[in-house]
Amino acid sequence: MSLVAPLLLSGWICGPVAGQRVFDVPSGPEIERARELVSSLYASELQAAKTSAARRVLAEILIDRSRRETADGALAYALVQVAQNLATAAGSPETILEATDQLTTSFRTDVIRIRTDLIPSLVESIPGPATARSAFRTGARWTQQALARSAWSEAEEYLTALKAVVRMAEDPRAQGELERIRRRLIELRDGAEIFQAASQKLAEGPSPEACLLVGSYQAFLQDAWKRGLPLLVQCGDERLQEAAVLELKGATSSQERFEIAEAWWRAREGRSPGQRDGIETHALDWYWQSLPDLGEDEKKIATRRIAEVLPPPELPADVRPISFEATEWSMRCWKDGKWSLLPLESTEARRRQGVLSVRNTTGLYHISQLTFVGQMLPADFMTSFEYRGPLHSVQLVPDNALDISLHARLPESKKWSKVTFIRTGDTLELWQDGRPTAVQSYNCPRSLEGMFSVSIESGREVFLRRVHIQGGQARE
């Protein structure tokens, strides 16, 4: 039985989600009938799903099929239940959480109870730091959504559940985020009445005091910067006004983005802990955006500011390095006006004692991309690797011929250098030996799903080791 099935069958009820087809929880016999139907419809696929990757892919197919079911609630439920069992067998916490989201949006259930019970249950089912981090990220998202609805009690229940898993995540970033969410909850809840009163006063006519109260609450605590910025321009606080005016003016260069970030960094002084957190997070977004083409002195300041707030990311200890098998890697080369994948044997490659050395001898273009073709990196991912030699860049590239990428230039290194490339939501980060580095987009959105790749110039040799990927999905 799936992790949440006992919770659903116990009959806890909450209101339906607006705009979606919502079913009553089916009875036991209805579920049994539907499970037999799923076993029949997907008999060959279930039989063939022998590996963790295959089970995960099939689980995602069943979840998608459940989303599209509009007539048979028992079938929709059974599809997700089978998907969750497959995901558990595959050791894929992300897919289990995806299945749970589908159940809580498609059935009239006690969403809060299911979610808060699932977080610790998930870690018990698939123990390890990687699972704990996945559970934490999802629980943090649920908490932020509750805060956006002013559902203080719901947010508090999620926070209680998150405290139980944050230690198992073995991640200083998660602990810091938990504290920031806690401070934000306190200030949102305790300041709600003052915010409402100031909003009413503001409706009667703008005043610096009302603009300061409402603008600060909206921008720094609610993360509603578009609503808060025009009010902060009129708030009477010189530092907040300066930063708000600069941001509303806009930025077209790295230097201008850096100046906006610096203005917010100064403006955070003297604010309450929760508001300071919100300003720092916002300033960091601007610092990351400023890094490409920024002058060396300013870049040192920007990277120092980022590192003050964010510790360098570390992969969970239980994420194993990926294979250097030739079938999992290809050379992505520019040929006949498009990118093509060639076998690793098309260049000079050697594998020895956990190190892959590649000399670009393809003879095509001046750069070729050593690409791990075994997985696609979806919305959230973390990759980590060490390199030695004249590596040109690291990038995320599509699994087609399009000339698009998310990339970062890397310097030649005569000793082993560690690089970590992560995406969480809309935020892209790249760290080299504990220092933030610029990530740039070429002809694509920052949400591009793609393959991990490194670029090697023609005739040059690069050495790679300890390549890890967390969050990837097997390519079909």
C-alpha positions as CSV (number, residue, x, y, z in Angstrom):
1,M,0.0,0.0,0.0
2,S,1.3,3.5,-0.8
3,L,2.5,5.9,1.9
4,V,-0.6,8.1,1.9
5,A,-3.3,5.5,1.2
6,P,-4.1,4.9,4.9
7,L,-4.5,8.6,5.4
8,L,-6.9,9.0,2.4
9,L,-9.0,6.0,3.3
10,S,-9.5,7.2,6.8
11,G,-11.9,9.8,5.4
12,W,-10.4,13.2,6.5
13,I,-12.2,15.9,4.4
14,C,-11.3,19.4,3.3
15,G,-12.7,21.6,0.5
16,P,-12.0,21.0,-3.2
17,V,-9.3,23.0,-5.0
18,A,-10.8,25.7,-7.1
19,G,-10.7,25.2,-10.9
20,Q,-9.9,21.5,-10.8
21,R,-11.9,18.3,-11.1
22,V,-12.0,16.9,-7.5
23,F,-13.3,13.5,-6.6
24,D,-14.5,12.0,-3.4
25,V,-12.1,9.4,-2.0
26,P,-13.2,6.0,-3.5
27,S,-14.2,3.1,-1.4
28,G,-11.9,0.0,-0.9
29,P,-13.7,-2.2,-3.4
30,E,-13.7,0.6,-6.0
31,I,-10.0,1.0,-5.6
32,E,-9.4,-2.7,-5.9
33,R,-11.4,-2.8,-9.1
34,A,-9.4,0.2,-10.5
35,R,-6.1,-1.4,-9.5
36,E,-6.9,-4.5,-11.4
37,L,-7.7,-2.3,-14.4
38,V,-4.4,-0.5,-14.1
39,S,-2.6,-3.8,-13.9
40,S,-4.3,-4.9,-17.0
41,L,-3.8,-1.7,-19.0
42,Y,-0.1,-1.4,-18.1
43,A,0.8,-5.1,-17.8
44,S,3.7,-5.1,-20.2
45,E,5.1,-1.8,-18.8
46,L,4.9,-3.0,-15.2
47,Q,6.6,-6.3,-16.2
48,A,9.4,-4.4,-18.0
49,A,10.1,-1.9,-15.2
50,K,13.0,-3.8,-13.7
51,T,15.4,-0.9,-13.0
52,S,15.0,2.1,-10.7
53,A,15.1,4.5,-13.7
54,A,12.4,2.5,-15.6
55,R,10.1,2.4,-12.5
56,R,10.5,6.2,-12.0
57,V,9.6,6.9,-15.7
58,L,6.6,4.6,-15.5
59,A,5.5,6.3,-12.2
60,E,5.6,9.7,-13.9
61,I,3.6,8.3,-16.9
62,L,0.9,7.0,-14.5
63,I,0.8,10.3,-12.5
64,D,0.3,12.2,-15.8
65,R,-2.5,9.8,-16.8
66,S,-4.2,10.4,-13.5
67,R,-4.1,14.2,-14.0
68,R,-6.0,13.7,-17.3
69,E,-8.7,11.4,-15.9
70,T,-11.9,13.4,-15.6
71,A,-14.6,10.7,-15.3
72,D,-13.4,7.8,-13.1
73,G,-12.2,8.9,-9.6
74,A,-11.3,5.3,-8.6
75,L,-9.1,4.9,-11.7
76,A,-7.4,8.3,-11.0
77,Y,-6.7,7.2,-7.4
78,A,-5.4,3.8,-8.4
79,L,-3.1,5.2,-11.0
80,V,-1.4,7.5,-8.5
81,Q,-1.3,4.7,-5.9
82,V,0.5,2.4,-8.2
83,A,2.8,5.2,-9.3
84,Q,3.7,5.9,-5.7
85,N,4.5,2.2,-5.1
86,L,6.8,2.3,-8.2
87,A,8.5,5.5,-7.0
88,T,9.1,3.9,-3.5
89,A,10.6,0.9,-5.2
90,A,12.7,3.2,-7.3
91,G,13.9,5.1,-4.3
92,S,12.7,8.4,-5.9
93,P,11.4,10.8,-3.2
94,E,10.7,13.5,-5.7
95,T,8.3,11.3,-7.6
96,I,6.5,10.2,-4.4
97,L,6.0,13.9,-3.5
98,E,4.7,14.6,-7.0
99,A,2.2,11.7,-6.6
100,T,1.1,13.1,-3.3
101,D,0.5,16.5,-4.8
102,Q,-1.7,14.9,-7.4
103,L,-3.7,13.1,-4.8
104,T,-4.2,16.1,-2.6
105,T,-5.4,18.3,-5.5
106,S,-7.7,15.6,-7.1
107,F,-9.4,14.3,-4.0
108,R,-11.3,15.8,-1.1
109,T,-8.9,15.1,1.7
110,D,-7.3,16.6,4.7
111,V,-4.4,18.1,2.8
112,I,-2.5,19.4,5.8
113,R,-2.6,16.1,7.7
114,I,-1.5,14.1,4.7
115,R,1.4,16.4,4.0
116,T,2.6,16.7,7.5
117,D,2.4,12.9,8.0
118,L,4.1,12.3,4.7
119,I,7.3,14.3,5.4
120,P,8.6,12.0,8.2
121,S,7.1,8.9,6.7
122,L,9.0,9.5,3.4
123,V,12.3,9.7,5.2
124,E,11.6,6.5,7.1
125,S,10.6,4.8,3.8
126,I,13.7,5.9,1.9
127,P,16.3,6.9,4.5
128,G,19.2,9.2,3.8
129,P,20.2,12.8,3.5
130,A,19.1,13.0,-0.2
131,T,15.5,12.0,0.7
132,A,15.5,14.4,3.7
133,R,16.5,17.3,1.5
134,S,13.8,16.5,-1.1
135,A,11.2,16.3,1.7
136,F,12.5,19.5,3.1
137,R,12.4,21.4,-0.2
138,T,8.8,20.3,-0.8
139,G,7.7,21.0,2.7
140,A,9.3,24.5,2.5
141,R,7.3,25.1,-0.7
142,W,4.1,24.1,1.0
143,T,4.9,26.4,3.9
144,Q,5.5,29.4,1.6
145,Q,2.2,28.7,-0.2
146,A,0.4,28.7,3.2
147,L,2.1,32.0,4.1
148,A,0.9,33.5,0.8
149,R,-2.7,32.6,1.8
150,S,-2.2,34.0,5.4
151,A,-2.8,30.4,6.6
152,W,-0.7,30.8,9.8
153,S,-1.8,27.6,11.5
154,E,-1.2,25.5,8.4
155,A,2.3,27.0,8.0
156,E,3.1,26.3,11.6
157,E,2.1,22.6,11.2
158,Y,4.4,22.3,8.2
159,L,7.3,23.9,10.1
160,T,6.8,21.4,12.9
161,A,7.1,18.6,10.4
162,L,10.2,20.2,8.7
163,K,12.0,20.4,12.1
164,A,11.9,16.6,12.2
165,V,13.7,16.1,8.9
166,V,16.1,19.1,8.7
167,R,18.7,17.4,10.9
168,M,18.6,14.3,8.7
169,A,19.2,16.5,5.6
170,E,22.7,17.3,6.8
171,D,22.5,20.6,5.0
172,P,23.4,24.0,6.6
173,R,21.4,25.7,3.9
174,A,18.2,23.9,4.9
175,Q,18.7,24.9,8.5
176,G,19.2,28.5,7.6
177,E,16.1,28.5,5.3
178,L,14.0,26.9,8.1
179,E,15.0,29.8,10.4
180,R,14.2,32.4,7.8
181,I,10.8,30.9,7.2
182,R,10.1,30.8,10.9
183,R,11.0,34.5,11.3
184,R,8.9,35.4,8.3
185,L,5.9,33.6,9.7
186,I,6.2,35.4,13.0
187,E,6.4,38.8,11.4
188,L,3.6,38.1,8.9
189,R,1.3,36.9,11.5
190,D,2.1,39.4,14.2
191,G,2.0,42.3,11.8
192,A,-1.2,41.4,9.9
193,E,-3.5,43.7,11.9
194,I,-1.1,46.7,11.6
195,F,-0.8,46.0,7.9
196,Q,-4.6,46.0,7.4
197,A,-5.0,49.2,9.4
198,A,-2.2,50.9,7.4
199,S,-3.8,49.6,4.1
200,Q,-7.1,51.2,5.1
201,K,-5.3,54.5,5.9
202,L,-3.4,54.3,2.6
203,A,-6.7,54.0,0.8
204,E,-7.7,57.4,2.2
205,G,-4.6,59.0,0.8
206,P,-0.8,58.3,0.7
207,S,1.3,59.1,3.7
208,P,5.0,58.3,4.3
209,E,4.1,56.2,7.4
210,A,1.4,54.1,5.7
211,C,3.6,53.7,2.6
212,L,6.5,52.4,4.8
213,L,4.3,49.9,6.7
214,V,2.4,48.6,3.7
215,G,5.3,48.6,1.3
216,S,7.7,46.9,3.7
217,Y,5.1,44.2,4.6
218,Q,4.4,43.5,0.9
219,A,7.9,43.5,-0.5
220,F,10.0,42.1,2.4
221,L,7.6,39.7,4.0
222,Q,5.0,38.8,1.3
223,D,7.7,38.8,-1.4
224,A,5.3,41.0,-3.5
225,W,7.9,43.4,-4.7
226,K,5.9,44.7,-7.7
227,R,3.2,46.0,-5.3
228,G,5.6,47.2,-2.6
229,L,8.2,49.1,-4.6
230,P,6.0,52.0,-5.7
231,L,5.0,52.5,-2.0
232,L,8.6,52.4,-0.8
233,V,9.5,55.2,-3.2
234,Q,7.2,57.4,-1.0
235,C,8.0,55.9,2.4
236,G,10.3,58.6,3.9
237,D,13.2,56.3,4.6
238,E,16.1,57.5,2.4
239,R,17.9,54.2,2.0
240,L,14.7,52.3,1.1
241,Q,13.7,55.1,-1.3
242,E,17.0,55.1,-3.0
243,A,16.9,51.3,-3.6
244,A,13.3,51.3,-4.8
245,V,13.9,54.2,-7.2
246,L,17.0,52.4,-8.7
247,E,15.1,49.2,-9.1
248,L,12.0,50.8,-10.7
249,K,14.4,52.7,-13.1
250,G,15.6,49.3,-14.3
251,A,19.1,47.9,-15.2
252,T,20.6,47.2,-18.6
253,S,24.2,46.4,-17.5
254,S,26.0,44.3,-14.9
255,Q,27.2,47.5,-13.2
256,E,23.6,48.9,-12.8
257,R,22.5,45.5,-11.4
258,F,25.3,45.6,-8.9
259,E,24.3,49.2,-7.9
260,I,20.8,48.0,-7.2
261,A,22.0,45.1,-5.2
262,E,24.3,47.4,-3.1
263,A,21.4,49.8,-2.5
264,W,19.3,47.0,-1.0
265,W,22.3,45.7,1.0
266,R,22.6,49.1,2.6
267,A,18.8,49.4,3.1
268,R,18.6,46.2,5.1
269,E,20.3,47.8,8.1
270,G,18.0,48.6,10.9
271,R,15.1,46.4,9.7
272,S,13.5,43.6,11.7
273,P,15.0,40.1,11.3
274,G,12.3,38.9,9.0
275,Q,12.4,42.0,6.8
276,R,16.2,41.9,6.7
277,D,16.0,38.3,5.5
278,G,13.6,39.3,2.7
279,I,15.8,42.3,1.6
280,E,19.0,40.1,1.7
281,T,17.4,37.4,-0.5
282,H,16.3,40.1,-2.9
283,A,19.7,41.7,-3.0
284,L,21.3,38.3,-3.7
285,D,19.2,37.9,-6.8
286,W,20.6,41.2,-8.1
287,Y,24.1,40.2,-7.1
288,W,23.9,36.9,-9.0
289,Q,22.5,38.7,-12.1
290,S,25.3,41.3,-11.9
291,L,28.2,38.8,-12.0
292,P,28.5,38.4,-15.8
293,D,30.8,41.2,-17.2
294,L,31.2,42.9,-13.7
295,G,34.5,44.6,-12.9
296,E,36.9,42.7,-10.7
297,D,36.6,44.9,-7.7
298,E,32.8,44.9,-7.8
299,K,32.8,41.1,-8.5
300,K,34.8,40.5,-5.3
301,I,32.2,42.5,-3.3
302,A,29.3,40.7,-4.9
303,T,30.7,37.2,-4.3
304,R,31.6,38.1,-0.7
305,R,28.0,39.3,-0.1
306,I,26.5,36.1,-1.6
307,A,28.8,33.9,0.5
308,E,27.9,35.9,3.7
309,V,24.2,34.8,3.3
310,L,24.5,31.5,1.5
311,P,27.0,28.8,2.5
312,P,28.5,26.9,-0.5
313,P,26.2,24.0,-1.4
314,E,27.2,20.4,-0.7
315,L,25.6,17.3,-2.2
316,P,24.1,14.7,0.2
317,A,26.6,12.1,1.2
318,D,24.5,9.3,-0.1
319,V,24.4,10.6,-3.7
320,R,26.8,8.3,-5.6
321,P,29.0,9.5,-8.5
322,I,27.8,8.7,-12.0
323,S,29.3,6.2,-14.2
324,F,32.0,6.9,-16.8
325,E,30.7,4.2,-19.1
326,A,31.0,5.2,-22.7
327,T,27.4,4.5,-23.4
328,E,26.4,7.2,-20.9
329,W,28.6,10.0,-22.5
330,S,28.7,11.6,-25.9
331,M,30.6,14.3,-27.7
332,R,28.2,17.1,-28.8
333,C,29.7,18.7,-31.8
334,W,28.8,21.6,-34.1
335,K,28.4,20.0,-37.6
336,D,26.5,21.2,-40.7
337,G,25.1,24.2,-38.9
338,K,23.6,22.3,-35.9
339,W,24.7,20.4,-32.8
340,S,25.0,16.6,-33.2
341,L,25.7,13.8,-30.7
342,L,28.7,11.6,-31.6
343,P,29.9,8.5,-29.7
344,L,32.5,9.1,-27.1
345,E,34.8,6.9,-29.3
346,S,34.8,9.8,-31.8
347,T,37.4,11.5,-29.6
348,E,40.4,10.4,-27.4
349,A,39.0,9.2,-24.1
350,R,40.5,7.1,-21.3
351,R,39.0,5.9,-18.0
352,R,41.3,5.0,-15.1
353,Q,40.9,4.8,-11.3
354,G,37.7,6.9,-11.3
355,V,39.1,9.6,-13.6
356,L,37.9,10.3,-17.2
357,S,40.4,12.1,-19.4
358,V,39.2,13.5,-22.7
359,R,41.3,15.1,-25.5
360,N,39.1,16.8,-28.1
361,T,40.3,15.2,-31.3
362,T,36.9,15.4,-33.2
363,G,38.3,17.9,-35.6
364,L,34.9,19.7,-35.7
365,Y,34.5,23.3,-34.8
366,H,36.9,24.9,-32.2
367,I,34.9,23.6,-29.2
368,S,33.1,20.3,-28.5
369,Q,30.9,19.4,-25.5
370,L,31.5,16.3,-23.5
371,T,27.9,15.5,-22.5
372,F,26.3,13.1,-20.0
373,V,23.4,11.7,-22.0
374,G,22.0,9.3,-19.3
375,Q,19.8,11.9,-17.6
376,M,17.8,15.1,-18.2
377,L,18.0,17.8,-15.6
378,P,14.6,19.1,-14.8
379,A,13.4,22.2,-12.9
380,D,15.5,21.6,-9.7
381,F,18.8,19.9,-9.8
382,M,22.3,19.9,-8.3
383,T,25.5,18.8,-10.1
384,S,29.0,18.6,-8.7
385,F,32.3,17.6,-10.3
386,E,36.0,18.1,-10.1
387,Y,38.2,19.0,-13.1
388,R,41.8,19.6,-14.0
389,G,43.1,21.1,-17.1
390,P,41.9,23.7,-19.6
391,L,38.2,23.2,-19.3
392,H,36.4,25.9,-21.3
393,S,32.9,26.0,-19.6
394,V,30.2,24.0,-18.0
395,Q,26.6,24.1,-19.3
396,L,23.1,22.7,-19.5
397,V,22.3,21.8,-23.1
398,P,19.1,20.5,-24.8
399,D,18.8,16.9,-26.2
400,N,18.2,18.3,-29.7
401,A,20.2,20.2,-32.3
402,L,19.2,23.7,-31.0
403,D,22.1,26.2,-30.3
404,I,20.9,27.1,-26.8
405,S,22.4,26.7,-23.3
406,L,22.8,27.8,-19.8
407,H,26.6,28.1,-19.3
408,A,29.4,29.4,-17.2
409,R,33.0,30.0,-18.2
410,L,35.7,28.2,-16.1
411,P,39.4,29.0,-15.9
412,E,42.1,26.5,-16.6
413,S,43.2,24.7,-13.4
414,K,46.4,22.9,-12.8
415,K,45.1,21.3,-9.7
416,W,41.7,19.6,-9.0
417,S,39.0,22.3,-8.9
418,K,35.5,21.6,-7.5
419,V,32.4,23.0,-9.3
420,T,28.8,22.9,-8.1
421,F,26.0,23.9,-10.4
422,I,22.4,24.1,-9.0
423,R,19.0,25.4,-9.9
424,T,16.2,25.9,-7.4
425,G,13.1,27.4,-8.8
426,D,14.1,30.5,-10.8
427,T,17.5,30.7,-9.1
428,L,20.7,29.5,-10.9
429,E,23.9,29.2,-8.9
430,L,27.4,28.1,-9.8
431,W,30.2,27.8,-7.2
432,Q,33.8,27.0,-7.9
433,D,36.0,26.1,-4.9
434,G,33.5,27.8,-2.6
435,R,33.2,31.0,-4.6
436,P,30.1,32.1,-6.6
437,T,30.5,32.3,-10.3
438,A,28.3,33.8,-13.1
439,V,25.8,31.7,-15.0
440,Q,24.6,33.0,-18.4
441,S,21.7,32.2,-20.6
442,Y,22.2,31.8,-24.4
443,N,19.0,31.9,-26.5
444,C,17.0,30.1,-23.8
445,P,15.0,30.7,-20.6
446,R,16.6,29.9,-17.2
447,S,14.1,27.1,-16.9
448,L,15.7,25.1,-19.7
449,E,15.6,21.3,-19.1
450,G,18.7,19.7,-20.5
451,M,21.8,17.5,-20.1
452,F,25.0,18.1,-18.1
453,S,27.9,19.1,-20.4
454,V,31.4,20.5,-20.3
455,S,33.1,22.2,-23.3
456,I,36.7,21.3,-24.4
457,E,38.6,23.3,-27.0
458,S,40.0,21.5,-30.0
459,G,43.2,19.6,-29.2
460,R,43.0,20.3,-25.5
461,E,42.9,17.5,-22.8
462,V,40.7,17.7,-19.6
463,F,40.4,15.4,-16.6
464,L,37.1,14.8,-14.8
465,R,36.3,12.9,-11.6
466,R,33.6,12.7,-8.9
467,V,30.8,13.7,-11.1
468,H,27.5,13.7,-9.2
469,I,23.9,14.6,-10.3
470,Q,21.0,14.9,-7.9
471,G,17.5,15.4,-9.4
472,G,18.1,14.1,-12.8
473,Q,15.6,12.0,-14.8
474,A,16.5,9.1,-17.0
475,R,16.2,10.0,-20.7
476,E,13.7,8.0,-22.6
